[in-house]
Structures are given as C-alpha cells and as structure tokens.
Amino acid sequence: MKVFLNVYLKGTLTIQWLILGLLAFAMLGTYAGSVISSVVVSRNNLEINYLIENQYYAQKLAAVTDSLFVNMIKNLTMEARNEDLMTNDSRKIHKELDVILQSTTYFNSTFFADKTGRVVASAPDMALNGTKLTSVGAKKSLEKKVPIISKPYVGVTGKLILLISVPVFDESGSYEGFLAGTIYLHEDNSLIQVLGQHPKHENNSYVYVVDSEGNIIYHPDKNRINDNVKENKVVQYVLEGRNGNLEVTNTKGIAMLAGYASAASTSKWGIVSQTPKESVMEPTFEMARQVSLIAILFMLFVFALSLIMLKKIVNPIRNLALYAKQMTTEPSRPVPQIPNWYFELKELKRAILIAVDFYQTKLTNAESESNLDPLTGF
C-alpha cells in the first residue's frame, strides 16, 4: 500500500498499477467472501444435521427401550405362572429364579416376595432371604398388584436400582406376592447395553437418560448418574412427553445440539442424544481449509491469465501515451500500431493524429509567414 501511495504522490501512477490493484482487491474480496460463506453455510448445515440426527437417534432409542421393558415384563409374567413359586420352598424357588437370571441379560438379580413384602428367595445368591422390603418400588408393587417399572432408588444393597415386578396369583386368583427383576444402573445388563450403543464419539456426542423426576439414570460418565438436571430446558420438554431437537446450554454451561424423545409408553423416561456445538467447528474449519486451497490455486491461475490479458490491453495504451508525450521532441518517432479489435484506442489514436496534423499545419503556416518580407510579400 505504501508503494502505491508513493507512486501516486509522485504523479506516476499508471493504468497498469490501477488495474493490478483493482484486480488484486477483487480477487482477495472474492476469496474472503467464498471462505466466510463456506464456513457459515457449512456450520449451519452441520448444526441442522446434528440436531436432526440426534432427534432421530433419541426417538429410535426410546422405541427400543420401550420394547425392552415390554419384553422384560412379558418374561416375568410368564415365569410368575410357575407353580414352584407356590411351594414356599426357598431353595426350589431360588433355582427357578437363577434360571430366569441366567436365561437372559435383562436383570442383575431376581427375587420373589410374598404378599407381606418378605423376600422368600433371591438369585444369584440368597442373601436377601427373609428380608422385609421397604423400598418405594416394593411398596408400590404390593399396593398396585400390577406390573410395575419403579423409579430408580437405592436398595438394601446400597446400589441404585430399577425394579421390574409382576404380581403372582395362585390358581384361585388370590394374590401371593410379586416376582421381580432388578437392574443395577451402575452395572452391566441389557438396558445399559442398549443405551450404551451410542458411546462418546470423536465429536463427543453421547446419550443420557432421565427418569420422570429429571434424575439421570444413564450417562456415559457414571459419576453423573442420579444427578438431577430438571432445570435443563431439553429435560423439561422431554418430561412433558415431547419429541424434538433444540440448541441448549447444559447444566455444565456447554452449548449442545440436542435431540430428545420420550419413552412414555412404559418407563416415563426421557432420552437425550446431544453433540457439543464446538464439535461442529472442527469439520467446518477443515472444509474452509480445503476451499482455501482450491480457491488459491484458482486465483493464481486467474491472476496469471489476467496479467497476460492486461499486457494486451495496457501496452497499446502505454505506447500511445508515450507517443503523445514525446511527439513534439521526437517528430520522427514512429506511430504505434493499435490492434484492430481495440476500437476505443484506435479512435483515440485517430484523434491524436488529426490534432497533430492540424497543429503541424498551423506551425508550418506560421513559420512560412514569419519568413515573408512584409514590404515585398516575398
């Protein structure tokens, strides 16, 4: 810029420099515009895609979770018809419970409690035999006498538990207690395997699940389990039974692109699949880098081609300008050739030559008159 300014102040700024400067400005402006627009469009598209994909995954996972609970209840309902549960033989019942436990990965433990809430038998071990259950899940099972999926609670084992229970009736239809399977939310089981199908990826996307109270019952970071996140806007929506997507700031102050779905048909849970917003910028910048490489190569090609064309345009103008400047001091200087396609410059050359011829005629006449004797006229 300083070079151009100095040239301008000295009065020697030529059309070649003006055109080069304009060309450089236009190309740099085009380059900046293309990079900025690609970054903005790419970022917006990626954000929309992440929101839609996370919503789709949350809805799919909610449907799978509901189906899993339906199968758990069906499994327990079928086993609740087993006559061995009516024997009150804890060892025989233990064997049946162990078969239930080993035949699937649904539960971490199983037990049968009588109508007073006392554990008759349990598996995989018999440590709970004779224990009087006072948990919320057990009380609800005894009270409702229907299949129950409890809210998560801390059991007598000190573990965060989800209780799946079905009532047990004898042949006459009298209520005898309930058969239950427990899911330990910090340990491996079918539920955790299903929810864990979407672990943290390179873009740090992950899934978490909340119960009807907004407590986290599944999270890749097990330290977050049982945290209450009800103040999160997405959690509020999903607990209302909504499905959708939203950009939200989570309880840790991180901007997230979240999709959410309600598993309302059985568990009344909310499932959220989300991606940190900052993860979008890495592929966006990568795209901008690739656009820049292509644009720079194209710009160099265009600039080189423009220089060639510039010479064809500017050189005839320069030659004509030098001719016009020096024709008075160098009358013998040859008249520059102008290409036939250059209409404007050909007309300018014609005008200059007419003017030169006119003033040369005037000068010749003036010289002739100055050499005449005013008295004789010769």
C-alpha positions in Angstrom: 0.0 0.0 0.0 2.9 2.4 0.8 4.4 1.7 -2.6 1.2 2.6 -4.4 0.8 5.7 -2.3 4.3 6.9 -3.1 3.7 6.2 -6.8 0.5 8.2 -6.6 2.1 11.1 -4.8 4.9 11.3 -7.3 2.2 11.5 -10.0 3.4 8.4 -11.8 0.5 6.1 -11.1 -0.2 4.2 -14.3 -3.3 2.5 -15.5 -1.4 -0.8 -15.2 -0.9 -0.3 -11.5 -4.5 0.8 -11.1 -5.9 -2.3 -12.9 -3.5 -4.6 -11.0 -4.6 -3.0 -7.7 -8.3 -3.4 -8.6 -7.7 -7.0 -9.7 -5.9 -7.9 -6.5 -8.7 -6.2 -4.4 -11.4 -8.1 -6.3 -9.7 -11.4 -6.0 -8.9 -11.0 -2.3 -12.5 -9.9 -1.7 -13.9 -12.9 -3.7 -11.5 -15.2 -1.7 -12.6 -13.8 1.6 -16.2 -13.9 0.7 -16.1 -17.6 -0.5 -14.2 -18.7 2.6 -16.5 -16.9 5.0 -19.7 -18.0 3.2 -18.5 -21.6 3.1 -17.7 -21.5 6.9 -21.2 -20.0 7.7 -23.1 -22.3 5.4 -21.2 -25.4 6.5 -21.6 -24.6 10.1 -25.3 -24.0 9.8 -25.8 -27.2 7.8 -23.8 -29.3 10.2 -25.7 -27.9 13.2 -29.1 -28.7 11.5 -27.8 -32.2 10.6 -26.6 -32.9 14.1 -30.0 -31.7 15.6 -32.0 -33.9 13.2 -29.7 -37.0 13.6 -29.7 -36.7 17.4 -33.5 -36.4 17.5 -33.8 -39.4 15.2 -31.4 -41.4 17.4 -33.2 -40.4 20.6 -36.6 -41.5 19.1 -35.2 -44.8 17.9 -33.6 -45.5 21.3 -36.8 -44.6 23.1 -38.7 -47.1 21.0 -36.1 -49.8 21.6 -36.1 -49.1 25.3 -39.9 -49.4 25.5 -39.7 -52.6 23.6 -37.1 -53.9 26.0 -39.2 -53.2 29.0 -42.2 -54.8 27.4 -40.1 -58.0 26.9 -38.9 -57.9 30.5 -42.5 -57.7 31.8 -43.5 -60.5 29.4 -40.7 -62.7 30.6 -41.5 -62.1 34.3 -45.3 -62.6 33.7 -44.7 -65.9 32.1 -42.4 -67.0 34.9 -44.9 -65.8 37.5 -47.2 -68.6 36.4 -44.7 -71.2 37.6 -46.2 -73.4 40.3 -42.9 -73.7 42.1 -43.4 -70.2 43.4 -46.4 -71.5 45.5 -44.3 -74.1 47.3 -42.6 -71.8 49.8 -39.5 -73.9 49.4 -36.9 -71.2 49.2 -34.2 -73.4 47.6 -36.5 -74.7 44.9 -37.7 -71.1 44.2 -34.0 -70.0 44.2 -33.2 -72.5 41.4 -36.1 -71.1 39.3 -35.0 -67.6 39.9 -31.5 -68.5 38.9 -32.8 -70.0 35.6 -34.6 -66.7 34.9 -31.4 -64.8 35.7 -29.2 -67.0 33.5 -31.5 -67.2 30.6 -31.4 -63.5 29.8 -29.2 -60.5 30.5 -32.2 -58.4 31.5 -31.6 -58.4 35.2 -28.7 -58.2 37.7 -30.7 -60.1 40.3 -34.2 -61.6 40.8 -36.3 -62.3 43.8 -39.8 -63.4 44.9 -41.5 -61.6 47.8 -44.7 -62.8 49.5 -47.8 -60.6 50.0 -46.3 -59.1 53.2 -43.1 -57.9 51.3 -40.8 -60.5 52.8 -38.3 -62.0 50.4 -38.9 -65.7 50.1 -36.0 -66.4 47.7 -33.5 -64.5 45.6 -30.8 -65.0 43.0 -27.9 -65.1 42.2 -27.4 -65.5 45.9 -29.8 -66.0 48.8 -28.5 -63.1 51.0 -31.9 -61.3 50.8 -33.9 -64.3 52.0 -36.3 -63.3 54.8 -35.6 -59.6 54.3 -38.6 -57.3 54.8 -38.7 -54.9 51.8 -39.4 -51.3 52.5 -38.3 -49.7 49.2 -40.6 -47.4 47.2 -40.6 -50.0 44.4 -41.6 -52.9 46.6 -44.3 -50.9 48.4 -45.8 -49.8 45.0 -45.7 -53.4 43.7 -47.6 -54.7 46.8 -50.1 -51.8 46.7 -50.9 -51.8 42.9 -50.7 -55.5 42.3 -50.0 -54.9 38.6 -46.8 -54.9 36.5 -44.6 -52.1 37.7 -41.5 -50.3 36.5 -40.3 -48.4 39.5 -38.4 -45.2 39.7 -34.7 -45.6 40.5 -34.0 -46.0 44.2 -31.1 -47.0 46.4 -31.8 -50.7 47.5 -30.8 -52.6 50.6 -27.6 -53.5 48.8 -26.7 -49.8 48.6 -26.9 -49.8 44.8 -29.0 -47.6 42.6 -31.7 -50.0 41.4 -34.6 -50.1 39.0 -37.2 -52.7 39.9 -39.3 -54.5 37.3 -42.1 -56.5 39.0 -45.2 -58.5 38.2 -47.9 -59.8 40.6 -48.2 -63.5 41.4 -51.6 -65.1 41.8 -52.4 -68.7 42.7 -54.8 -70.9 40.8 -57.8 -69.4 42.6 -56.7 -65.9 41.8 -55.5 -65.0 45.3 -52.6 -62.6 45.4 -49.4 -64.3 46.7 -46.8 -61.6 46.2 -44.7 -60.4 43.3 -41.8 -61.7 41.2 -39.2 -59.0 40.5 -36.0 -58.5 38.5 -33.6 -55.7 39.5 -31.5 -53.6 37.2 -28.4 -52.1 38.7 -27.9 -48.8 37.0 -24.1 -48.8 37.6 -23.6 -52.3 36.3 -23.8 -54.2 33.0 -27.2 -55.5 31.8 -29.5 -55.4 28.8 -30.7 -51.9 29.5 -27.2 -50.5 29.8 -26.1 -52.3 26.7 -28.9 -50.8 24.7 -28.4 -47.3 26.0 -24.6 -47.7 25.6 -24.9 -48.4 21.8 -24.2 -44.7 21.3 -21.0 -44.1 23.3 -18.9 -40.9 23.1 -17.6 -40.5 19.5 -14.8 -38.4 18.1 -17.2 -35.4 18.0 -18.1 -36.1 21.7 -21.7 -37.0 21.0 -23.4 -39.0 23.7 -26.7 -40.1 25.1 -28.1 -39.8 28.6 -31.4 -40.8 30.1 -33.5 -39.2 32.8 -36.4 -40.6 34.9 -39.7 -38.9 35.4 -38.2 -36.7 38.1 -35.3 -35.4 36.0 -32.7 -37.6 37.7 -30.0 -39.1 35.4 -30.3 -42.9 35.3 -27.9 -43.5 32.5 -24.9 -41.5 31.4 -21.5 -42.4 29.9 -19.9 -40.8 32.9 -21.2 -43.0 35.7 -20.4 -40.2 38.2 -23.3 -38.2 36.7 -25.9 -41.0 37.5 -28.6 -39.8 39.9 -27.8 -36.1 39.3 -30.9 -34.0 38.9 -30.9 -32.0 35.7 -34.6 -30.9 35.7 -33.6 -27.2 35.1 -32.2 -28.2 31.7 -34.7 -27.0 29.0 -34.4 -30.2 27.0 -35.2 -32.3 30.0 -38.2 -30.2 30.8 -39.5 -30.7 27.3 -38.9 -34.5 27.2 -40.6 -34.9 30.6 -43.6 -33.3 29.1 -43.7 -36.1 26.6 -42.3 -34.1 23.7 -40.0 -35.2 20.9 -37.8 -32.7 19.1 -34.5 -31.0 18.9 -33.0 -27.9 20.4 -29.8 -26.0 20.8 -29.4 -25.7 24.6 -26.8 -24.9 27.2 -26.5 -27.8 29.6 -26.0 -27.7 33.4 -22.2 -27.6 32.9 -22.5 -24.4 30.8 -21.7 -26.2 27.5 -23.7 -25.3 24.3 -25.2 -28.5 23.0 -27.1 -29.6 19.8 -29.7 -31.9 21.4 -32.3 -34.3 20.1 -34.8 -35.7 22.6 -37.6 -38.2 22.8 -39.9 -39.6 25.5 -40.1 -43.3 26.3 -43.5 -42.6 27.7 -45.3 -45.8 26.9 -43.7 -47.8 29.7 -40.9 -46.2 31.7 -41.9 -42.5 31.5 -38.3 -41.7 30.8 -36.7 -39.1 28.7 -33.8 -39.9 26.3 -31.4 -37.1 25.1 -28.8 -37.5 22.4 -26.5 -34.5 22.1 -23.4 -33.1 20.5 -21.3 -30.2 21.8 -21.7 -27.2 19.5 -18.0 -26.6 19.4 -17.5 -30.0 17.8 -19.2 -28.6 14.7 -16.3 -26.1 14.2 -13.6 -28.7 13.5 -15.2 -30.1 10.3 -16.2 -26.5 9.4 -12.6 -25.3 9.6 -11.4 -28.3 7.7 -13.9 -27.5 4.9 -12.7 -23.9 4.9 -9.1 -25.1 4.6 -10.0 -27.3 1.6 -11.9 -24.4 0.0 -9.0 -22.1 0.6 -6.5 -24.5 -1.1 -8.7 -24.8 -4.2 -9.5 -21.1 -4.2 -5.8 -20.1 -4.0 -4.9 -22.4 -6.9 -7.7 -21.0 -9.0 -6.8 -17.4 -8.0 -3.2 -17.9 -9.1 -4.4 -19.3 -12.4 -6.8 -16.4 -12.9 -4.2 -13.8 -11.9 -1.6 -15.2 -14.3 -4.2 -15.2 -17.1 -5.2 -11.7 -16.1 -1.6 -10.4 -16.4 -1.4 -11.8 -19.9 -4.6 -10.1 -20.9 -3.6 -6.9 -19.1 -0.5 -6.6 -21.2 -2.5 -6.9 -24.3 -4.9 -4.2 -23.1 -2.4 -1.8 -21.4 0.6 -1.9 -23.6 -1.1 -0.3 -26.6 -2.4 2.5 -24.3 1.1 3.0 -22.9 2.7 3.1 -26.3 0.2 5.7 -27.5 0.6 7.7 -24.3 4.4 7.8 -24.8 4.0 8.8 -28.4 1.7 11.6 -27.5 4.1 12.8 -24.8 7.3 12.7 -27.0 6.0 13.5 -30.5 6.9 17.2 -30.1 10.5 16.4 -29.1 10.9 13.4 -31.3 8.9 14.1 -34.5 10.5 11.1 -36.2 9.1 8.7 -33.6 7.1 6.1 -35.3 3.3 6.0 -34.8 2.5 3.0 -32.6 0.4 0.2 -34.0 -3.0 -0.4 -32.5 -4.7 -3.8 -32.8 -7.8 -3.8 -35.0 -10.0 -5.1 -32.2 -9.2 -2.2 -30.0 -11.9 0.2 -31.2 -11.7 2.8 -28.4 -7.9 3.2 -28.7 -8.0 3.3 -32.5 -10.4 6.2 -32.3 -8.2 7.9 -29.7 -5.1 7.4 -32.0 -7.1 8.9 -35.0 -8.0 11.9 -32.9 -4.4 12.4 -31.8 -3.1 12.1 -35.3 -5.7 14.6 -36.6 -4.7 17.0 -33.8 -1.0 16.5 -34.6 -1.6 17.1 -38.3 -3.7 20.2 -37.6 -1.1 21.8 -35.3 1.8 20.8 -37.6 -0.1 22.6 -40.5 -0.6 25.6 -38.2 3.1 25.6 -37.3 4.2 25.3 -40.9 2.0 28.2 -41.9 3.3 30.3 -39.0 6.9 29.6 -40.0 6.2 30.5 -43.6 4.5 33.7 -42.6 7.4 34.7 -40.4 9.9 34.3 -43.3 7.9 36.7 -45.6 9.1 40.3 -46.2 6.2 42.5 -45.0 7.0 45.1 -47.8 7.5 42.8 -50.8 5.5 39.9 -49.7 8.4 37.5 -50.6 
